[in-house]
Amino acid sequence: MDAEERQRFAALAKAVADNRDHQAFSILFDYFAPRMKTWLMRQKMTSSEAEELVQEIMIVLWHKAYLYDSTRSSLSTWLFRIARNRRIDLRRRTSTRIFDETDPALLPPAEIAADEMVANDDRDAKIRAAVEQLPEEQREMLRAAFFLGQSHSEIAEAAGLPLGTVKSRIRLAFGKLRKMLEQE
């Protein structure tokens, strides 16, 4: 593109910006649209994707031609920069992860059958009864660790006991629970 052609395109862009000149826009469209489409297809876009993007870019020219500054760049540089940025935006949008609706992690849990619910309730009742049979100090440490979510260090600090004692009592409590539940 020579200097004379650059000036001609700059004048046409100014006519679009200042007067919404349809004829000037038509000339610019006829010249740039096929070139941008070819360039976009070389950038690994399909023909239909490239056509759609070219339409977007030409709409930008129609609505925002006043933003073009002929002292900073040629019209082709300005349009191809818009094309490049729009192509990148399109790639980002299409590469965003789409959720697989069949992914088990995204599905609600299956409904529990009535007999399974009864069995779970029975098991929970047995565990509660076994926990109640533990010595008070072991029962309190189990509750703090597993129901309140406290760490062994936090339990030791709250009880004023050495960390090893807390760990031993919790381990003993599990051993007793295991024996009680195995006997039933």
N, C-alpha and C positions, 0 to 999 in steps of 0.2 A: 504494500500500500504506500503510495507516494504522498508527498506533502499536500499536493492539490486535492487528492482524494480525502485525506484526513480533514482538511478544512471544509470540504463539501459535506462530509458526514457530521462534523461539529455544527455546521450551519443548519443541517436538517434536524439534528437533535435539539438545537435551540428553538427551531420552529415548532417542534412537538411540545417542548416545555412552555414556550410563551403563548402559542396560539392553538394548541391541540390540533395541529395541522395533520389531517388524515393522509394527504398525499405524501408528505414528508415521512410519516410513519410507515406508510406502505412501501416506500423506496427502501427505508432502513430494514424493514421486515424481510423484504424480498432478497436483500443482500446478505443480512446476517443470519437469518433463521437456518438456511441450509448448511452454512458453514459451522454454526454451533452444533447442529444435529450431528454432523459428521464427526466433529471433535468429541462430542459426548459419547458417540458410539465407539470411538477409539478408546475411550475411557471405560470400556466394558459395560456400557448400558445397552439395553435392548432398544430397538427402533421406536417402540411405543413409549418407553420411558424417556428416551431422548426427546421425542416430539412433545411430550407433556411438559418436560422441563423447559424446552425452548419457548413454549407458550407462556409459561410462568415468567421467564426472563423478559420476553417481549412486553408482557403486561407491566413489569417493573419499568421498562423503558417508557411506556405510555404514561404511567402515573408518576414516575419520579425522574423524568428526564432533567428536571431543574437541578437535580443533585450532581449531574455530570459537569465536570470542570475541564474544559479543553486545554487549560494551561498545565494541568497535572498529568493527563494521559490522553491517549487516543480513545475514540469511542469504542473501537474494537477491544482495546485493553480493558476498559471499564465493563463492557458487556461480558467478556470472557471471564473476568474476575467474578462477576455475579454468577455466571454459569458454574464456575469451579466451586464457589461457596455453596450454591444450592445443591450441587451434586454431592458434596461432602455431607450436608445436612440430611439429604435423602438417604444416604448410606447409613448414617447414624440412626435415623428413625427405623430403617428396615432391619438393622442389626440388633436392635434392642431385643432382649430375650422375651420370647412369647411363652407363656405358661402352657404346659401340657395339661389339659383338663383331666387326663387319665392318670396323672402322677399320684400314686397312693398317698404321698405326703400332703397333697392338697385336698384329698377326699375326706369327708367327715367319717368318723369311725362307724363301723357297721353296728347296727343295732344288736344289742346283746339279747340272746334268747332268754325266755323266762326261767328255764331250768338252770341256765348258767348264772343268772342273777341270783337265784336262790342259793346256788352253790357258793357264789362269791360272798353273799351275806353270811352264810354259815361259817365260811372260812374266816371272815372278818370278826365274827363274834367269838370264835375260838381263840383268835390271836389276842383280842381285847381281854378275854378271860385269863389267858396265860400271862399277859403283861401285868394284870392286876395281882397275880400271885407272886410276882417278883418282889424282892426286898425294896422298900421305899427309895433308898439311895440309887439303886440300879434303875428303877422305874423312872425316876425324875431325870436321870442322865439320858436315858433313851428318848424320853419326851423332848428334852432340850435339843438333842442331836437330830432327831428325825421328824419331829413335829414343828419345832421352832426354828430348825435350820441352823443352829449354832455350831460353831466349830468346837473341836475338843479343847482348844486353847481358851475359848470364851467360856466354856463350861467350867474348866479348871479355875479360871479367874473368878467367876461368879460364886463357885462353891468354896473357894479358898483351899483347893486341893492341888497337889502336884499333878502335872499333865499325865504322867505314867499311871497314877491311881485312877484317873478318869477313864483312860483307855482300858485299863484292866477291868474296871467295873462294867463298862459297856460290853467288852468281850465276854465276861462272865454272864451278863444278862442274855446275850445271844445264845450262849451255850445252854443255859437253863431253858430258854424259850424253845430251842430246837428239841431238847429232850421231852419237854411237856407236849409239844405238838406231835412228836413221833409216837408217843404213848397213846394218843387218841385215835 
